[in-house]
Amino acid sequence: MARVFSGIQPSGEMHIGNWLGAIRNYVALQDGNACLYCVVDQHAVTGAYDVGSLADRTREMAISLLAAGVDPARAVLFVQSHVPQHATLAWLLATIAPLGELERMTQYKDKAHRFESVPTGLLTYPVLMAADILLYRAEAVPVGEDQVQHLELARELARRWNATFAGGEAYLPEPQPILSPARRIMGLDGQAKMSKSLGNTIGVTESPEAIWQKLRPAMTDPARKLKTDPGTPEICNIYALHRHFSPEATVVEVAMKCRSAAWGCIDCKKVLSANMAEGLAPIRERTLALRAAPETVRQVLGDGAAVARRLASETLAEVSGRMGFLPEGA
Ligand code: SF4
């Protein structure tokens, strides 16, 4: 049984890109592993953000995780800021984190140019991510491809800390990546990865009508200008979504009718819309039920944070001891 940790940003309601790309994997990993899943609200404040909605977005992401099948009886679900040891370990790791490597991180370089004065938190974001993982001595981390570089830094920091303070003993395990089977879910614009900030998403709790309204104008194979123009399903994001939401026989039919121009893109999208609405219905129903039961959610997050704090305290006591800090009361 491996100890698995993963964090997800509090972007509010989960969208199908989150669900297909990460959360279904979270749910599957609960079988046979000791899983900790964390809504990483402290990662969400490294740039300008909406202060007024942060708490709601955090709660809503926790609800989405529960609705999608994260089971508090089998996994620890909690909010990062409820466990102060994350920030403490991040500071300790920052003391051994090489500045040059942080400056070379692709995500840092992508985002830093947007700021006139770059916040230090943007630079040290991967150190906090390393602390999230190493605090629980996690052995495996489900990540998207865009986080692999950050995970490599966590591995590097574990090696450095072990070499410097643990005499080479692997007290902090080097976490291994678990890449999701559905690696990259494109947005409805067909141009970029599905992302709330790009406005190209479908939320997992959208009504059948709302799903249709979003799918109807979605990008398809540009070669299909007329209904009589044959298409190439492999380059169409609608086809990619059929593969996630439609039965195999339908996927075969979609490809055949696309290639032969036997139907138009609107016909194709109608079938996808119905299948998507049906596939998401259980998550939608559970989400609505959980929104109506705030005490249940509070309890789950409270219990999760208590377990996480206990595990985190054990690691931090060991780390602090090996780094020579005076224990409280000694
Ligand atoms: S028929 Fe379907 S798969 Fe083919 S281009 Fe149109 S939407 Fe895409």
py3Dmol code that shows the C-alpha trace and the ligand (Angstrom):
import py3Dmol

protein = """\
ATOM      1  CA  MET A   1       0.000   0.000   0.000  1.00  0.00           C
ATOM      2  CA  ALA A   2       1.556   3.297  -1.097  1.00  0.00           C
ATOM      3  CA  ARG A   3       0.955   6.627   0.546  1.00  0.00           C
ATOM      4  CA  VAL A   4      -0.470   8.942  -2.114  1.00  0.00           C
ATOM      5  CA  PHE A   5      -0.809  12.723  -1.877  1.00  0.00           C
ATOM      6  CA  SER A   6      -2.377  15.131  -4.311  1.00  0.00           C
ATOM      7  CA  GLY A   7      -3.477  18.746  -4.133  1.00  0.00           C
ATOM      8  CA  ILE A   8      -6.087  20.532  -6.210  1.00  0.00           C
ATOM      9  CA  GLN A   9      -6.583  24.278  -6.523  1.00  0.00           C
ATOM     10  CA  PRO A  10      -9.772  25.800  -5.085  1.00  0.00           C
ATOM     11  CA  SER A  11     -11.114  26.916  -8.440  1.00  0.00           C
ATOM     12  CA  GLY A  12     -14.706  26.427  -7.275  1.00  0.00           C
ATOM     13  CA  GLU A  13     -16.854  23.918  -9.062  1.00  0.00           C
ATOM     14  CA  MET A  14     -14.940  21.125 -10.768  1.00  0.00           C
ATOM     15  CA  HIS A  15     -15.035  21.018 -14.573  1.00  0.00           C
ATOM     16  CA  ILE A  16     -14.897  17.951 -16.782  1.00  0.00           C
ATOM     17  CA  GLY A  17     -11.197  18.561 -17.476  1.00  0.00           C
ATOM     18  CA  ASN A  18     -10.437  18.245 -13.744  1.00  0.00           C
ATOM     19  CA  TRP A  19     -12.667  15.228 -13.486  1.00  0.00           C
ATOM     20  CA  LEU A  20     -11.372  13.283 -16.481  1.00  0.00           C
ATOM     21  CA  GLY A  21      -7.761  14.392 -16.056  1.00  0.00           C
ATOM     22  CA  ALA A  22      -7.318  13.944 -12.318  1.00  0.00           C
ATOM     23  CA  ILE A  23     -10.277  13.215 -10.109  1.00  0.00           C
ATOM     24  CA  ARG A  24     -11.351   9.892 -11.604  1.00  0.00           C
ATOM     25  CA  ASN A  25      -7.785   8.804 -10.939  1.00  0.00           C
ATOM     26  CA  TYR A  26      -8.031  10.065  -7.321  1.00  0.00           C
ATOM     27  CA  VAL A  27     -11.108   7.901  -6.862  1.00  0.00           C
ATOM     28  CA  ALA A  28      -9.487   4.810  -8.403  1.00  0.00           C
ATOM     29  CA  LEU A  29      -6.341   5.222  -6.287  1.00  0.00           C
ATOM     30  CA  GLN A  30      -8.372   4.915  -3.107  1.00  0.00           C
ATOM     31  CA  ASP A  31      -8.431   1.155  -3.706  1.00  0.00           C
ATOM     32  CA  GLY A  32      -5.275  -0.260  -2.208  1.00  0.00           C
ATOM     33  CA  ASN A  33      -3.499   2.984  -1.284  1.00  0.00           C
ATOM     34  CA  ALA A  34      -3.445   5.370   1.677  1.00  0.00           C
ATOM     35  CA  CYS A  35      -4.582   8.589   0.003  1.00  0.00           C
ATOM     36  CA  LEU A  36      -4.477  12.182   1.183  1.00  0.00           C
ATOM     37  CA  TYR A  37      -6.300  14.741  -0.967  1.00  0.00           C
ATOM     38  CA  CYS A  38      -5.911  18.410  -0.237  1.00  0.00           C
ATOM     39  CA  VAL A  39      -7.593  21.552  -1.499  1.00  0.00           C
ATOM     40  CA  VAL A  40      -4.500  23.734  -1.800  1.00  0.00           C
ATOM     41  CA  ASP A  41      -5.877  27.159  -0.947  1.00  0.00           C
ATOM     42  CA  GLN A  42      -2.451  28.574  -0.026  1.00  0.00           C
ATOM     43  CA  HIS A  43      -1.283  27.882  -3.567  1.00  0.00           C
ATOM     44  CA  ALA A  44      -4.172  29.971  -4.832  1.00  0.00           C
ATOM     45  CA  VAL A  45      -2.912  33.249  -3.373  1.00  0.00           C
ATOM     46  CA  THR A  46       0.408  33.584  -5.213  1.00  0.00           C
ATOM     47  CA  GLY A  47      -0.985  36.246  -7.561  1.00  0.00           C
ATOM     48  CA  ALA A  48      -3.933  38.615  -7.540  1.00  0.00           C
ATOM     49  CA  TYR A  49      -7.024  36.656  -6.507  1.00  0.00           C
ATOM     50  CA  ASP A  50     -10.600  37.206  -5.452  1.00  0.00           C
ATOM     51  CA  VAL A  51     -10.438  37.349  -1.651  1.00  0.00           C
ATOM     52  CA  GLY A  52     -14.222  37.386  -1.233  1.00  0.00           C
ATOM     53  CA  SER A  53     -14.772  34.059  -3.010  1.00  0.00           C
ATOM     54  CA  LEU A  54     -11.732  32.054  -1.818  1.00  0.00           C
ATOM     55  CA  ALA A  55     -13.543  30.331   1.067  1.00  0.00           C
ATOM     56  CA  ASP A  56     -16.566  29.458  -1.091  1.00  0.00           C
ATOM     57  CA  ARG A  57     -14.354  28.174  -3.892  1.00  0.00           C
ATOM     58  CA  THR A  58     -12.448  26.027  -1.409  1.00  0.00           C
ATOM     59  CA  ARG A  59     -15.634  24.516   0.039  1.00  0.00           C
ATOM     60  CA  GLU A  60     -17.089  24.020  -3.416  1.00  0.00           C
ATOM     61  CA  MET A  61     -14.012  22.102  -4.625  1.00  0.00           C
ATOM     62  CA  ALA A  62     -14.207  19.879  -1.547  1.00  0.00           C
ATOM     63  CA  ILE A  63     -17.879  19.217  -2.349  1.00  0.00           C
ATOM     64  CA  SER A  64     -16.981  18.388  -5.951  1.00  0.00           C
ATOM     65  CA  LEU A  65     -14.342  15.898  -4.795  1.00  0.00           C
ATOM     66  CA  LEU A  66     -16.809  14.191  -2.489  1.00  0.00           C
ATOM     67  CA  ALA A  67     -19.504  14.178  -5.169  1.00  0.00           C
ATOM     68  CA  ALA A  68     -17.075  12.648  -7.674  1.00  0.00           C
ATOM     69  CA  GLY A  69     -16.345   9.752  -5.341  1.00  0.00           C
ATOM     70  CA  VAL A  70     -13.572  10.732  -2.929  1.00  0.00           C
ATOM     71  CA  ASP A  71     -14.625   8.715   0.095  1.00  0.00           C
ATOM     72  CA  PRO A  72     -13.735  10.078   3.559  1.00  0.00           C
ATOM     73  CA  ALA A  73     -13.851   6.512   4.891  1.00  0.00           C
ATOM     74  CA  ARG A  74     -10.948   5.582   2.606  1.00  0.00           C
ATOM     75  CA  ALA A  75      -9.070   8.846   1.992  1.00  0.00           C
ATOM     76  CA  VAL A  76      -8.136  11.890   4.044  1.00  0.00           C
ATOM     77  CA  LEU A  77      -9.709  15.020   2.546  1.00  0.00           C
ATOM     78  CA  PHE A  78      -8.666  18.371   3.966  1.00  0.00           C
ATOM     79  CA  VAL A  79      -7.850  22.013   3.287  1.00  0.00           C
ATOM     80  CA  GLN A  80      -4.178  23.030   3.147  1.00  0.00           C
ATOM     81  CA  SER A  81      -4.492  26.166   5.313  1.00  0.00           C
ATOM     82  CA  HIS A  82      -6.070  24.083   8.097  1.00  0.00           C
ATOM     83  CA  VAL A  83      -2.736  22.329   8.540  1.00  0.00           C
ATOM     84  CA  PRO A  84      -0.139  25.022   9.391  1.00  0.00           C
ATOM     85  CA  GLN A  85       2.723  22.529   9.171  1.00  0.00           C
ATOM     86  CA  HIS A  86       2.652  22.906   5.346  1.00  0.00           C
ATOM     87  CA  ALA A  87       3.923  26.476   5.575  1.00  0.00           C
ATOM     88  CA  THR A  88       6.488  25.584   8.254  1.00  0.00           C
ATOM     89  CA  LEU A  89       8.007  22.769   6.226  1.00  0.00           C
ATOM     90  CA  ALA A  90       7.969  24.976   3.125  1.00  0.00           C
ATOM     91  CA  TRP A  91      10.193  27.464   4.979  1.00  0.00           C
ATOM     92  CA  LEU A  92      12.604  24.750   6.081  1.00  0.00           C
ATOM     93  CA  LEU A  93      12.831  23.381   2.535  1.00  0.00           C
ATOM     94  CA  ALA A  94      13.265  26.901   1.127  1.00  0.00           C
ATOM     95  CA  THR A  95      16.546  27.083   3.028  1.00  0.00           C
ATOM     96  CA  ILE A  96      17.982  24.334   0.811  1.00  0.00           C
ATOM     97  CA  ALA A  97      16.101  25.079  -2.434  1.00  0.00           C
ATOM     98  CA  PRO A  98      18.451  26.314  -5.201  1.00  0.00           C
ATOM     99  CA  LEU A  99      17.330  29.717  -6.483  1.00  0.00           C
ATOM    100  CA  GLY A 100      18.506  28.958 -10.015  1.00  0.00           C
ATOM    101  CA  GLU A 101      16.266  25.887 -10.266  1.00  0.00           C
ATOM    102  CA  LEU A 102      13.250  27.815  -9.028  1.00  0.00           C
ATOM    103  CA  GLU A 103      13.896  30.529 -11.616  1.00  0.00           C
ATOM    104  CA  ARG A 104      14.095  27.877 -14.350  1.00  0.00           C
ATOM    105  CA  MET A 105      10.642  26.413 -13.619  1.00  0.00           C
ATOM    106  CA  THR A 106       8.522  26.669 -16.761  1.00  0.00           C
ATOM    107  CA  GLN A 107       5.373  27.772 -14.935  1.00  0.00           C
ATOM    108  CA  TYR A 108       7.294  30.484 -13.099  1.00  0.00           C
ATOM    109  CA  LYS A 109       8.742  31.815 -16.352  1.00  0.00           C
ATOM    110  CA  ASP A 110       5.292  31.699 -18.004  1.00  0.00           C
ATOM    111  CA  LYS A 111       3.673  33.694 -15.208  1.00  0.00           C
ATOM    112  CA  ALA A 112       6.431  35.980 -13.936  1.00  0.00           C
ATOM    113  CA  HIS A 113       6.385  38.280 -16.978  1.00  0.00           C
ATOM    114  CA  ARG A 114       2.754  39.192 -16.179  1.00  0.00           C
ATOM    115  CA  PHE A 115       3.916  41.027 -13.043  1.00  0.00           C
ATOM    116  CA  GLU A 116       5.627  44.368 -12.818  1.00  0.00           C
ATOM    117  CA  SER A 117       6.960  43.267  -9.420  1.00  0.00           C
ATOM    118  CA  VAL A 118       7.100  39.470  -9.161  1.00  0.00           C
ATOM    119  CA  PRO A 119       5.785  38.154  -5.819  1.00  0.00           C
ATOM    120  CA  THR A 120       8.212  35.818  -4.030  1.00  0.00           C
ATOM    121  CA  GLY A 121       5.342  33.352  -3.533  1.00  0.00           C
ATOM    122  CA  LEU A 122       5.219  32.771  -7.277  1.00  0.00           C
ATOM    123  CA  LEU A 123       8.878  31.754  -7.220  1.00  0.00           C
ATOM    124  CA  THR A 124       8.572  29.549  -4.133  1.00  0.00           C
ATOM    125  CA  TYR A 125       5.279  27.922  -5.176  1.00  0.00           C
ATOM    126  CA  PRO A 126       7.072  24.640  -6.036  1.00  0.00           C
ATOM    127  CA  VAL A 127       8.750  24.638  -2.604  1.00  0.00           C
ATOM    128  CA  LEU A 128       5.328  24.769  -0.946  1.00  0.00           C
ATOM    129  CA  MET A 129       4.216  21.983  -3.278  1.00  0.00           C
ATOM    130  CA  ALA A 130       7.241  19.924  -2.219  1.00  0.00           C
ATOM    131  CA  ALA A 131       6.340  20.567   1.418  1.00  0.00           C
ATOM    132  CA  ASP A 132       2.740  19.429   0.789  1.00  0.00           C
ATOM    133  CA  ILE A 133       4.028  16.095  -0.455  1.00  0.00           C
ATOM    134  CA  LEU A 134       7.035  15.503   1.797  1.00  0.00           C
ATOM    135  CA  LEU A 135       5.078  16.451   4.935  1.00  0.00           C
ATOM    136  CA  TYR A 136       3.160  13.173   4.542  1.00  0.00           C
ATOM    137  CA  ARG A 137       6.206  11.282   3.284  1.00  0.00           C
ATOM    138  CA  ALA A 138       4.102  10.419   0.254  1.00  0.00           C
ATOM    139  CA  GLU A 139       5.549   7.879  -2.145  1.00  0.00           C
ATOM    140  CA  ALA A 140       3.334   8.654  -5.122  1.00  0.00           C
ATOM    141  CA  VAL A 141       1.660  11.751  -6.501  1.00  0.00           C
ATOM    142  CA  PRO A 142      -0.988  11.806  -9.241  1.00  0.00           C
ATOM    143  CA  VAL A 143      -0.003  14.794 -11.372  1.00  0.00           C
ATOM    144  CA  GLY A 144      -0.721  16.358 -14.713  1.00  0.00           C
ATOM    145  CA  GLU A 145       2.143  16.629 -17.183  1.00  0.00           C
ATOM    146  CA  ASP A 146       2.430  20.336 -16.356  1.00  0.00           C
ATOM    147  CA  GLN A 147       3.351  19.473 -12.765  1.00  0.00           C
ATOM    148  CA  VAL A 148       6.037  16.877 -13.493  1.00  0.00           C
ATOM    149  CA  GLN A 149       8.810  19.496 -13.320  1.00  0.00           C
ATOM    150  CA  HIS A 150       7.587  20.656  -9.895  1.00  0.00           C
ATOM    151  CA  LEU A 151       7.496  17.071  -8.685  1.00  0.00           C
ATOM    152  CA  GLU A 152      11.072  16.605  -9.842  1.00  0.00           C
ATOM    153  CA  LEU A 153      12.016  19.554  -7.620  1.00  0.00           C
ATOM    154  CA  ALA A 154      10.270  17.844  -4.685  1.00  0.00           C
ATOM    155  CA  ARG A 155      12.392  14.770  -5.366  1.00  0.00           C
ATOM    156  CA  GLU A 156      15.526  16.926  -5.513  1.00  0.00           C
ATOM    157  CA  LEU A 157      14.654  18.631  -2.215  1.00  0.00           C
ATOM    158  CA  ALA A 158      14.028  15.252  -0.557  1.00  0.00           C
ATOM    159  CA  ARG A 159      17.458  14.064  -1.734  1.00  0.00           C
ATOM    160  CA  ARG A 160      19.161  17.253  -0.549  1.00  0.00           C
ATOM    161  CA  TRP A 161      17.454  17.238   2.829  1.00  0.00           C
ATOM    162  CA  ASN A 162      18.229  13.541   3.366  1.00  0.00           C
ATOM    163  CA  ALA A 163      21.877  14.086   2.425  1.00  0.00           C
ATOM    164  CA  THR A 164      22.250  17.189   4.609  1.00  0.00           C
ATOM    165  CA  PHE A 165      20.255  16.286   7.698  1.00  0.00           C
ATOM    166  CA  ALA A 166      19.566  12.551   7.687  1.00  0.00           C
ATOM    167  CA  GLY A 167      23.067  11.264   6.934  1.00  0.00           C
ATOM    168  CA  GLY A 168      21.843   9.947   3.587  1.00  0.00           C
ATOM    169  CA  GLU A 169      19.002   7.932   5.113  1.00  0.00           C
ATOM    170  CA  ALA A 170      15.891   8.245   2.915  1.00  0.00           C
ATOM    171  CA  TYR A 171      13.739   9.681   5.694  1.00  0.00           C
ATOM    172  CA  LEU A 172      11.861  11.807   3.152  1.00  0.00           C
ATOM    173  CA  PRO A 173      10.934   9.447   0.305  1.00  0.00           C
ATOM    174  CA  GLU A 174      11.390  10.664  -3.271  1.00  0.00           C
ATOM    175  CA  PRO A 175       7.811  10.816  -4.553  1.00  0.00           C
ATOM    176  CA  GLN A 176       7.045   9.139  -7.869  1.00  0.00           C
ATOM    177  CA  PRO A 177       4.609  10.649 -10.393  1.00  0.00           C
ATOM    178  CA  ILE A 178       1.413   8.832 -11.352  1.00  0.00           C
ATOM    179  CA  LEU A 179       0.322  10.302 -14.665  1.00  0.00           C
ATOM    180  CA  SER A 180      -3.402  10.279 -15.266  1.00  0.00           C
ATOM    181  CA  PRO A 181      -4.573   7.944 -18.078  1.00  0.00           C
ATOM    182  CA  ALA A 182      -6.476  10.935 -19.571  1.00  0.00           C
ATOM    183  CA  ARG A 183      -3.521  13.280 -19.736  1.00  0.00           C
ATOM    184  CA  ARG A 184      -4.720  16.435 -21.415  1.00  0.00           C
ATOM    185  CA  ILE A 185      -8.337  17.459 -21.793  1.00  0.00           C
ATOM    186  CA  MET A 186      -8.706  20.274 -24.299  1.00  0.00           C
ATOM    187  CA  GLY A 187     -11.132  23.127 -23.780  1.00  0.00           C
ATOM    188  CA  LEU A 188     -14.228  23.757 -25.898  1.00  0.00           C
ATOM    189  CA  ASP A 189     -12.230  26.228 -27.998  1.00  0.00           C
ATOM    190  CA  GLY A 190     -10.063  23.281 -29.091  1.00  0.00           C
ATOM    191  CA  GLN A 191      -7.024  25.549 -28.664  1.00  0.00           C
ATOM    192  CA  ALA A 192      -5.785  25.109 -25.103  1.00  0.00           C
ATOM    193  CA  LYS A 193      -6.104  22.828 -22.096  1.00  0.00           C
ATOM    194  CA  MET A 194      -9.513  23.088 -20.432  1.00  0.00           C
ATOM    195  CA  SER A 195      -9.172  25.762 -17.763  1.00  0.00           C
ATOM    196  CA  LYS A 196     -11.609  27.914 -15.843  1.00  0.00           C
ATOM    197  CA  SER A 197      -9.441  30.990 -16.402  1.00  0.00           C
ATOM    198  CA  LEU A 198      -9.802  30.525 -20.175  1.00  0.00           C
ATOM    199  CA  GLY A 199     -13.590  30.152 -20.015  1.00  0.00           C
ATOM    200  CA  ASN A 200     -13.506  26.987 -22.137  1.00  0.00           C
ATOM    201  CA  THR A 201     -14.926  24.529 -19.597  1.00  0.00           C
ATOM    202  CA  ILE A 202     -18.060  22.540 -18.828  1.00  0.00           C
ATOM    203  CA  GLY A 203     -18.750  22.216 -15.098  1.00  0.00           C
ATOM    204  CA  VAL A 204     -19.612  18.778 -13.736  1.00  0.00           C
ATOM    205  CA  THR A 205     -22.867  20.086 -12.284  1.00  0.00           C
ATOM    206  CA  GLU A 206     -24.152  21.887 -15.347  1.00  0.00           C
ATOM    207  CA  SER A 207     -27.736  21.111 -16.354  1.00  0.00           C
ATOM    208  CA  PRO A 208     -28.388  19.182 -19.592  1.00  0.00           C
ATOM    209  CA  GLU A 209     -29.516  22.453 -21.207  1.00  0.00           C
ATOM    210  CA  ALA A 210     -26.378  24.306 -20.075  1.00  0.00           C
ATOM    211  CA  ILE A 211     -24.176  21.477 -21.402  1.00  0.00           C
ATOM    212  CA  TRP A 212     -25.879  21.748 -24.776  1.00  0.00           C
ATOM    213  CA  GLN A 213     -25.532  25.530 -24.868  1.00  0.00           C
ATOM    214  CA  LYS A 214     -21.772  25.134 -24.349  1.00  0.00           C
ATOM    215  CA  LEU A 215     -21.270  22.245 -26.761  1.00  0.00           C
ATOM    216  CA  ARG A 216     -23.299  23.759 -29.603  1.00  0.00           C
ATOM    217  CA  PRO A 217     -20.735  26.453 -30.550  1.00  0.00           C
ATOM    218  CA  ALA A 218     -17.687  24.349 -29.594  1.00  0.00           C
ATOM    219  CA  MET A 219     -14.790  24.024 -32.029  1.00  0.00           C
ATOM    220  CA  THR A 220     -14.775  21.019 -34.406  1.00  0.00           C
ATOM    221  CA  ASP A 221     -12.685  19.943 -37.378  1.00  0.00           C
ATOM    222  CA  PRO A 222     -12.416  23.219 -39.394  1.00  0.00           C
ATOM    223  CA  ALA A 223     -12.482  21.187 -42.632  1.00  0.00           C
ATOM    224  CA  ARG A 224     -16.187  20.519 -42.050  1.00  0.00           C
ATOM    225  CA  LYS A 225     -17.454  23.862 -43.323  1.00  0.00           C
ATOM    226  CA  LEU A 226     -20.482  22.250 -44.962  1.00  0.00           C
ATOM    227  CA  LYS A 227     -22.438  19.232 -43.776  1.00  0.00           C
ATOM    228  CA  THR A 228     -21.293  17.467 -46.948  1.00  0.00           C
ATOM    229  CA  ASP A 229     -17.587  18.001 -46.167  1.00  0.00           C
ATOM    230  CA  PRO A 230     -15.976  14.878 -44.696  1.00  0.00           C
ATOM    231  CA  GLY A 231     -14.056  15.322 -41.439  1.00  0.00           C
ATOM    232  CA  THR A 232     -11.197  13.798 -39.485  1.00  0.00           C
ATOM    233  CA  PRO A 233     -12.465  12.801 -36.038  1.00  0.00           C
ATOM    234  CA  GLU A 234      -8.974  12.377 -34.581  1.00  0.00           C
ATOM    235  CA  ILE A 235      -8.346  16.131 -34.800  1.00  0.00           C
ATOM    236  CA  CYS A 236     -11.739  17.063 -33.318  1.00  0.00           C
ATOM    237  CA  ASN A 237     -12.168  17.694 -29.610  1.00  0.00           C
ATOM    238  CA  ILE A 238     -15.833  16.659 -29.778  1.00  0.00           C
ATOM    239  CA  TYR A 239     -14.686  13.212 -30.856  1.00  0.00           C
ATOM    240  CA  ALA A 240     -12.155  13.148 -28.005  1.00  0.00           C
ATOM    241  CA  LEU A 241     -14.980  13.898 -25.577  1.00  0.00           C
ATOM    242  CA  HIS A 242     -17.154  11.175 -27.142  1.00  0.00           C
ATOM    243  CA  ARG A 243     -14.380   8.753 -26.223  1.00  0.00           C
ATOM    244  CA  HIS A 244     -14.814   9.725 -22.576  1.00  0.00           C
ATOM    245  CA  PHE A 245     -18.587   9.936 -22.406  1.00  0.00           C
ATOM    246  CA  SER A 246     -20.097   7.721 -25.136  1.00  0.00           C
ATOM    247  CA  PRO A 247     -20.277   3.926 -25.387  1.00  0.00           C
ATOM    248  CA  GLU A 248     -17.711   2.258 -27.637  1.00  0.00           C
ATOM    249  CA  ALA A 249     -20.291   1.482 -30.343  1.00  0.00           C
ATOM    250  CA  THR A 250     -21.230   5.176 -30.490  1.00  0.00           C
ATOM    251  CA  VAL A 251     -17.575   6.216 -30.737  1.00  0.00           C
ATOM    252  CA  VAL A 252     -17.160   3.913 -33.761  1.00  0.00           C
ATOM    253  CA  GLU A 253     -20.357   5.302 -35.302  1.00  0.00           C
ATOM    254  CA  VAL A 254     -19.218   8.912 -34.713  1.00  0.00           C
ATOM    255  CA  ALA A 255     -15.914   8.307 -36.499  1.00  0.00           C
ATOM    256  CA  MET A 256     -17.592   6.595 -39.424  1.00  0.00           C
ATOM    257  CA  LYS A 257     -20.306   9.255 -39.883  1.00  0.00           C
ATOM    258  CA  CYS A 258     -17.742  12.049 -39.565  1.00  0.00           C
ATOM    259  CA  ARG A 259     -15.390  10.590 -42.152  1.00  0.00           C
ATOM    260  CA  SER A 260     -18.241   9.919 -44.608  1.00  0.00           C
ATOM    261  CA  ALA A 261     -20.101  13.193 -43.916  1.00  0.00           C
ATOM    262  CA  ALA A 262     -23.140  11.087 -43.041  1.00  0.00           C
ATOM    263  CA  TRP A 263     -24.145  13.620 -40.412  1.00  0.00           C
ATOM    264  CA  GLY A 264     -23.382  17.161 -39.395  1.00  0.00           C
ATOM    265  CA  CYS A 265     -21.455  18.407 -36.391  1.00  0.00           C
ATOM    266  CA  ILE A 266     -24.655  19.536 -34.677  1.00  0.00           C
ATOM    267  CA  ASP A 267     -26.056  15.963 -34.883  1.00  0.00           C
ATOM    268  CA  CYS A 268     -22.775  14.676 -33.466  1.00  0.00           C
ATOM    269  CA  LYS A 269     -22.800  17.202 -30.626  1.00  0.00           C
ATOM    270  CA  LYS A 270     -26.410  16.387 -29.722  1.00  0.00           C
ATOM    271  CA  VAL A 271     -25.453  12.767 -29.098  1.00  0.00           C
ATOM    272  CA  LEU A 272     -22.426  13.837 -27.034  1.00  0.00           C
ATOM    273  CA  SER A 273     -24.524  16.305 -25.057  1.00  0.00           C
ATOM    274  CA  ALA A 274     -27.047  13.617 -24.084  1.00  0.00           C
ATOM    275  CA  ASN A 275     -24.338  11.137 -23.094  1.00  0.00           C
ATOM    276  CA  MET A 276     -22.400  13.740 -21.147  1.00  0.00           C
ATOM    277  CA  ALA A 277     -25.512  14.872 -19.257  1.00  0.00           C
ATOM    278  CA  GLU A 278     -26.280  11.248 -18.394  1.00  0.00           C
ATOM    279  CA  GLY A 279     -22.708  10.502 -17.322  1.00  0.00           C
ATOM    280  CA  LEU A 280     -22.491  13.576 -15.097  1.00  0.00           C
ATOM    281  CA  ALA A 281     -25.975  13.230 -13.564  1.00  0.00           C
ATOM    282  CA  PRO A 282     -24.845  11.249 -10.471  1.00  0.00           C
ATOM    283  CA  ILE A 283     -22.135  13.836  -9.662  1.00  0.00           C
ATOM    284  CA  ARG A 284     -24.625  16.646 -10.176  1.00  0.00           C
ATOM    285  CA  GLU A 285     -27.148  15.034  -7.818  1.00  0.00           C
ATOM    286  CA  ARG A 286     -24.551  14.352  -5.111  1.00  0.00           C
ATOM    287  CA  THR A 287     -23.210  17.906  -5.422  1.00  0.00           C
ATOM    288  CA  LEU A 288     -26.657  19.402  -4.928  1.00  0.00           C
ATOM    289  CA  ALA A 289     -27.233  17.129  -1.900  1.00  0.00           C
ATOM    290  CA  LEU A 290     -23.896  18.118  -0.338  1.00  0.00           C
ATOM    291  CA  ARG A 291     -24.529  21.825  -0.901  1.00  0.00           C
ATOM    292  CA  ALA A 292     -27.716  21.342   1.090  1.00  0.00           C
ATOM    293  CA  ALA A 293     -25.782  19.631   3.917  1.00  0.00           C
ATOM    294  CA  PRO A 294     -23.023  22.079   4.944  1.00  0.00           C
ATOM    295  CA  GLU A 295     -22.600  20.433   8.352  1.00  0.00           C
ATOM    296  CA  THR A 296     -21.620  17.136   6.679  1.00  0.00           C
ATOM    297  CA  VAL A 297     -18.971  18.904   4.600  1.00  0.00           C
ATOM    298  CA  ARG A 298     -17.679  20.818   7.635  1.00  0.00           C
ATOM    299  CA  GLN A 299     -17.399  17.540   9.552  1.00  0.00           C
ATOM    300  CA  VAL A 300     -15.536  15.743   6.749  1.00  0.00           C
ATOM    301  CA  LEU A 301     -13.034  18.595   6.366  1.00  0.00           C
ATOM    302  CA  GLY A 302     -12.620  18.921  10.138  1.00  0.00           C
ATOM    303  CA  ASP A 303     -11.948  15.207  10.566  1.00  0.00           C
ATOM    304  CA  GLY A 304      -9.590  15.214   7.568  1.00  0.00           C
ATOM    305  CA  ALA A 305      -7.613  18.170   8.899  1.00  0.00           C
ATOM    306  CA  ALA A 306      -7.273  16.490  12.314  1.00  0.00           C
ATOM    307  CA  VAL A 307      -5.773  13.350  10.738  1.00  0.00           C
ATOM    308  CA  ALA A 308      -3.540  15.421   8.456  1.00  0.00           C
ATOM    309  CA  ARG A 309      -2.276  17.561  11.359  1.00  0.00           C
ATOM    310  CA  ARG A 310      -1.374  14.422  13.340  1.00  0.00           C
ATOM    311  CA  LEU A 311       0.613  12.941  10.438  1.00  0.00           C
ATOM    312  CA  ALA A 312       2.183  16.312   9.640  1.00  0.00           C
ATOM    313  CA  SER A 313       3.216  16.896  13.265  1.00  0.00           C
ATOM    314  CA  GLU A 314       5.051  13.569  13.350  1.00  0.00           C
ATOM    315  CA  THR A 315       7.057  14.409  10.232  1.00  0.00           C
ATOM    316  CA  LEU A 316       7.741  17.976  11.292  1.00  0.00           C
ATOM    317  CA  ALA A 317       8.940  16.881  14.747  1.00  0.00           C
ATOM    318  CA  GLU A 318      11.376  14.475  13.119  1.00  0.00           C
ATOM    319  CA  VAL A 319      12.516  17.024  10.531  1.00  0.00           C
ATOM    320  CA  SER A 320      12.948  19.756  13.163  1.00  0.00           C
ATOM    321  CA  GLY A 321      14.838  17.411  15.460  1.00  0.00           C
ATOM    322  CA  ARG A 322      17.236  16.376  12.727  1.00  0.00           C
ATOM    323  CA  MET A 323      17.752  20.038  11.817  1.00  0.00           C
ATOM    324  CA  GLY A 324      18.752  20.766  15.404  1.00  0.00           C
ATOM    325  CA  PHE A 325      15.825  22.841  16.673  1.00  0.00           C
ATOM    326  CA  LEU A 326      15.162  22.918  20.421  1.00  0.00           C
ATOM    327  CA  PRO A 327      11.966  20.889  21.051  1.00  0.00           C
ATOM    328  CA  GLU A 328       9.230  22.734  22.941  1.00  0.00           C
ATOM    329  CA  GLY A 329       9.443  21.945  26.674  1.00  0.00           C
ATOM    330  CA  ALA A 330      12.953  20.461  26.452  1.00  0.00           C
TER     331      ALA A 330
END
"""
ligand_1 = """\
8
SF4
S -18.874 15.186 -37.009
Fe -18.351 15.115 -34.827
S -16.275 14.315 -34.777
Fe -16.651 15.025 -36.880
S -15.881 17.130 -36.937
Fe -18.075 17.210 -36.472
S -18.188 17.260 -34.256
Fe -16.153 16.552 -34.810
"""
view = py3Dmol.view(width=600, height=400)
view.addModel(protein, "pdb")
view.setStyle({"model": 0}, {"cartoon": {"style": "trace"}})
view.addModel(ligand_1, "xyz")
view.setStyle({"model": 1}, {"stick": {}})
view.zoomTo()
view.show()
